[in-house]
Amino acid sequence: MGRKKLSKFAELTTLSHVLAHVLEKPIGRAGTWPQPLILELGCGYGEYTLALAQRHPDNTYVGMDIQGERLWRGVKAMQALKLENVWWLRGYIDHLLDYFAPGEVAEIWLTFPDPFAREGHAKKRLTSPKFLDYYKTILQPGGQAHLKTDSVNLMAYSLEAIVASGGMIDEHIQHAPIDIMTRFEQKHRQRGDQIQQLSWHWPAIKPL
C-alpha cells in the first residue's frame, strides 16, 4: 500500500464524524444514532450521501464503505460543505448488526453496487438473501430500501430475492431520471447504459 493511502487512512482516525475502527470488532454505536437515520451502503466517495444530507439537514446520514481512501474524499467534501449531519463508517456490510440496532434505520440506499456478475458470486450481491435479512432487521417497520443500478441482471435478481424475502415493491423505474449525479452514474449515462431504480419495504409484522 502506498504512503499516500496510508497517510489518508491514518488521517481518518483524527477527523470528526469518522468511525475508523478495527474492522472485525463492533464499535458500540448500535442504538445510539441520532434520528431519523438514513444509511448508504457502499457509498464510495460519498456523493449521494452528501447530496441527500444537503437536501434534508434535519436527517442523520451515514455513508459506509470499506475503502478508506474513498471515505477520506467524502470527509473532505463534507468539511468543505460544512455539513454537520453526516457520519462515515469504514467497515464490512456483513457486520451491520454490530453497528445498528433493530429498527434503528429509517432508510437504506444501495447506489450502483457491484453486480457480481460471475457465476457463483450471487451470494456477494448486496441484495442477496443474507444482506436482505440484515436490512430487514435494522430498518424501521415500513422503512424503505432503494437500489440504483445499470445492471439488468442485478435488477432481475433483486426483484426476485426481495419478493422471496417478504418484501413489498413500492416503485420500479425502468429509466430513472437524472437526480443526484455521482461519478459512477455519470460514467454509465455517458456510455448510454440504462439506469433503473427500485424501492421496497418489508411490512410490519402484526402481533398474534
C-alpha positions in Angstrom: 0.0 0.0 0.0 1.4 3.4 -1.0 2.4 6.1 1.5 -0.3 8.4 0.4 -3.0 5.8 1.1 -1.5 5.0 4.4 -1.5 8.7 5.4 -5.1 9.1 4.4 -6.2 6.0 6.4 -4.3 7.4 9.4 -5.9 10.8 9.0 -9.4 9.3 9.0 -8.9 8.3 12.7 -8.4 12.0 13.6 -11.3 13.5 11.6 -14.6 14.3 13.3 -17.7 12.4 12.2 -15.5 9.4 11.1 -15.7 6.0 12.6 -12.4 4.4 11.7 -12.1 1.2 13.7 -10.8 -2.4 13.7 -13.0 -3.9 11.1 -13.7 -7.2 12.8 -14.9 -5.7 16.0 -18.2 -3.9 16.9 -17.9 -0.2 17.6 -20.6 0.1 20.3 -22.8 2.6 18.5 -25.8 0.4 17.9 -28.9 2.0 19.3 -27.3 5.5 19.8 -27.6 7.1 16.4 -29.4 10.4 16.0 -32.8 10.1 14.3 -34.1 9.9 11.7 -31.2 7.8 10.3 -30.5 7.2 6.6 -27.8 4.8 5.5 -25.9 4.5 2.2 -24.1 1.2 1.8 -21.0 1.0 -0.4 -21.1 4.8 -0.6 -17.8 5.2 -2.4 -16.8 8.9 -2.4 -20.0 9.8 -0.6 -21.5 12.0 -3.3 -25.0 10.5 -2.9 -24.8 10.7 0.9 -23.7 14.3 0.8 -26.3 15.4 -1.7 -29.1 13.9 0.4 -27.6 15.5 3.6 -27.7 18.9 1.9 -31.4 18.5 0.9 -32.5 17.2 4.3 -30.4 18.8 7.1 -32.7 17.5 9.9 -31.8 13.9 9.0 -28.7 12.0 10.0 -26.8 10.3 7.2 -24.2 7.5 7.4 -22.0 6.7 4.4 -20.5 3.2 4.8 -17.7 1.7 2.7 -14.6 -0.5 3.2 -12.4 1.7 1.0 -10.7 4.2 3.4 -9.3 6.4 0.7 -12.8 6.9 -0.8 -14.2 7.8 2.6 -11.3 10.3 3.0 -12.5 12.1 -0.1 -16.1 12.1 1.2 -15.0 13.6 4.5 -13.0 16.3 2.8 -16.1 17.2 0.7 -18.3 17.2 3.8 -15.9 19.6 5.6 -15.9 21.9 2.5 -19.7 21.9 2.6 -19.7 22.4 6.4 -22.3 19.7 6.9 -22.9 18.5 10.5 -25.4 15.7 9.8 -23.1 13.2 8.0 -21.2 10.4 9.6 -18.8 7.9 7.9 -18.3 4.3 8.7 -15.4 2.2 7.4 -16.4 -1.4 7.8 -17.8 -4.6 6.2 -21.6 -4.7 5.5 -21.5 -8.2 7.0 -21.2 -6.5 10.4 -24.3 -4.3 10.0 -26.0 -5.8 13.1 -23.0 -4.8 15.2 -23.3 -1.2 14.0 -27.1 -0.6 14.0 -29.8 -1.8 16.4 -33.0 -3.5 15.2 -35.4 -0.9 13.8 -32.9 2.0 14.1 -32.6 2.9 10.4 -35.3 4.8 8.5 -34.0 4.3 5.0 -31.3 2.4 3.1 -29.7 3.3 -0.2 -27.7 1.0 -2.5 -26.2 3.1 -5.3 -24.6 1.2 -8.1 -23.3 -1.8 -6.1 -21.1 -4.4 -7.6 -23.4 -6.7 -9.6 -21.0 -9.7 -9.1 -22.0 -11.0 -12.5 -19.7 -14.0 -12.5 -21.4 -17.4 -11.9 -21.2 -18.5 -8.3 -20.8 -14.9 -6.9 -24.5 -14.3 -6.3 -24.1 -14.6 -2.5 -21.9 -11.4 -2.6 -24.6 -9.3 -4.1 -25.9 -6.6 -1.8 -29.5 -7.8 -2.5 -28.7 -11.5 -1.7 -30.9 -13.1 1.0 -28.2 -12.7 3.7 -27.9 -9.0 3.2 -31.7 -8.5 2.8 -32.1 -10.2 6.2 -29.7 -7.6 7.7 -31.7 -4.7 6.1 -35.0 -6.1 7.3 -33.6 -6.3 10.8 -32.2 -2.7 11.1 -34.9 -0.9 9.1 -37.9 0.6 11.0 -41.2 -1.1 10.3 -42.2 0.0 6.8 -38.8 1.8 6.3 -37.8 1.9 2.6 -34.7 0.5 0.9 -33.6 1.7 -2.6 -31.5 0.3 -5.3 -30.0 2.2 -8.3 -28.1 0.1 -10.9 -27.2 -0.2 -14.5 -27.2 -4.0 -14.3 -30.2 -5.6 -15.8 -29.2 -8.9 -14.3 -28.8 -7.5 -10.8 -32.2 -5.8 -11.0 -33.9 -9.0 -12.1 -32.1 -10.9 -9.3 -33.0 -8.3 -6.8 -36.7 -8.2 -7.6 -36.9 -12.0 -7.2 -34.9 -12.0 -3.9 -36.8 -9.1 -2.4 -40.2 -10.7 -3.0 -39.0 -14.1 -1.8 -37.9 -12.3 1.5 -41.4 -11.0 2.0 -40.6 -7.5 0.7 -43.2 -5.3 -1.0 -42.1 -3.4 -4.1 -43.1 0.2 -3.9 -41.7 1.5 -7.2 -39.6 0.1 -10.1 -38.5 2.8 -12.5 -37.1 1.3 -15.8 -35.4 4.6 -16.8 -34.5 6.5 -13.7 -34.5 10.3 -14.2 -31.3 12.3 -13.6 -31.3 13.4 -10.0 -28.2 13.1 -7.9 -25.3 12.6 -10.4 -22.4 10.7 -8.9 -19.3 10.0 -10.9 -20.4 6.4 -11.3 -23.8 7.3 -12.7 -22.2 9.9 -15.0 -19.9 7.3 -16.4 -22.9 4.9 -17.0 -25.0 7.6 -18.6 -22.2 8.7 -20.9 -22.0 5.1 -22.1 -25.7 5.0 -22.7 -26.4 2.5 -20.0 -30.0 2.1 -18.8 -30.3 3.2 -15.2 -33.0 1.5 -13.1 -34.3 2.4 -9.7 -36.1 0.2 -7.2 -37.8 1.0 -3.9 -39.3 -1.5 -1.5 -40.2 -2.2 2.2 -41.0 -5.0 4.5 -44.4 -4.8 6.1 -44.6 -4.6 9.9 -45.3 -8.0 11.5 -48.7 -7.9 13.2 -48.7 -9.3 16.7 -50.7 -12.5 17.2 
